Amino acid sequence: MNGGNRDMRRRIVTAGLLALPGLAPGLARAQAAWPTREIALITGFGPGGGTDLIARALAAHMERALGVSVVVRNMPGAGGTLGPAAVARARPDGYTFGLVAASAVLVAPLTMDTPYKPWESFDFLCGTSELRIGIPVGPSLPEVRTLEDFIAAGRRRRIHFATTNPGSAVSFFQLARMTGADFHYVAFGSITDAAAQVVGGHIDSYTGTVEMIPLAKGGQLRMVASASVDRWPEFPEVPTLREAGYDTVTRQLVGFAAPVGIPQPVRDRLAEAILAAARDPEVQARQAGASIAPRPMTRDEYLAALQSVRPGIEEALNAAGVVRRR
């Protein structure tokens, strides 16, 4: 990551620029005046899912705090890498930032060629949340009512499960290895599209997030386990995989970054605005109502959290054979 070295280089460059006659006042004014116009918040996933809810809740709070529009731009596809790629390409002036989660920096580089460098292309800002992951089934598996039923079905035939990126499916991969069940990964650009396919009986299961709640409560889906560190408040009777005796968990940490090179004063103010929103009781309540766990973290805390889950993700994806050949 070399974040400390990069910060030092930025301070040296900024100091040098400020020493140039005629340049320092304009640069200082530009940084002091930020923001003066619309800010774009980019997410690499489609509307309706957990990341979209997080982005829109944060944006609404930031608009009130900063006094300018914060517009959420959804860029689904390519395993969630289109959004981070757009952030990396953007001008580093504080008017574009985006969701750069574990899937973008830990998972995607293992499974595909990415148009950005995971640690070098971004100035990380902070962490905000953790998505809960559920394992639901639909009409293609009418006999499945419990996790053990689900595993037994996977031993009888191939189970197709959908997700927007392999990182959301860590527990599926590990559960297959632990039990001998045949779980086959199918990539989708939108988690709501994946849910619709399961409800329609075309796919057996998927990595459910917030969109799963009304579908499961309405009887269109049946949740058999939580793949997260805790149970879903909406389904307190459904155990976690660990509680069921399978030592696996999927961590979906959500955080934000700007393009590398953003002036440090602007970066700090942007990070402060995001963290203030993430800590706001109303924003946290909106997330909790969608079974998203609030996890406000500073830049350093977020980077440390990503590194802490990195070994487990790499092990699971390697064992599942989804890591690309180099």
Steps between C-alpha positions, in 0.01 A plus 500: 500500500782744593234747622746682727755544223232625261378753758856622548551539124171690474604741774836559334340563160236728650763696687699539180196623310415749769854637472450586133410869446147556372389140555463479876201736540293324232575156637429607854171664399391189308563278799347741751186549291426129453228405433341750264314264266343158468688196632469160334480187715567197281403144586579197287171324572145551383212673679293317758776310678678560828784709358251727325310554824823586682608744229167681490471527879850647523442734205184648653681582824807637320286734290365666812844523658694623195231716338540349151335212317654154545375290209517119512603347168448126462742323267423127526688232312843339465487351848456837665821645349345763270430735789848484657653535152301820446617631837864420416470687166331807645669831560636505858327820603253374759198505270502127428526221752348158523442169664825302498420195709672170571362358177688764298841481665516144635280288274499650151882509457508125573232410249545742210719768347393827659536845339645632824763402756330402826721699735673751273202644308304631798521730796289309751266712711321287760280198564130526572314170509489124469246323283339189642486203264219245511454166326145482359338241275202522268249279315768297322574333836153435650634231732758728664393647834821495699874536446543123526234456229692744285827312545329168432353640177849612397626147549228365272537750218672822398364809675533822301542812710531859379695798626645824369854409600679190636588679822134487605510124452792410729274293725344318203847397382613395846175318575541300179852401605390407851198292399564368150193682366513618138443877505556670162564875479306712247599866455232772492537875452219586741401330823134589441517319164648200680217507753243511220658194339482305825138605560420388144655159557778547245784511755507301824651752741699822522687722744204686645525852639237762585278418200446152643309618807155569346534198270569267791233656721254467212573131452663530158836401645603291799813596691696197625807666656683823569847506345597801711650532847156529660137412443272727303271698735215438255549123520613430856412132472743442211849401625834615370718248321734501797215429740401208276848351536668634183788733580465747217386861475471753219612852590370773267672815623391820330720806471571796277797645312594789272739502204863497606650848521209683661636794706527390860287787644218410260546129566476555873186714471336249268585212734364698795172562316460131417583388854263757649226356282594141591479586870168683473222314689251550216741358241584209728130432558438488123778248463393292799148489358648326195713264711818691418737530795641850555882483516640857502879477466774751436719460196766307694241284676336414168831406337587282801162329483548422131838347571356291783247327273736469204653157586162330540370638172811396310491150652133449412531623142816298438335186633194563281715534190364841402836680522616600153813353350791738494 
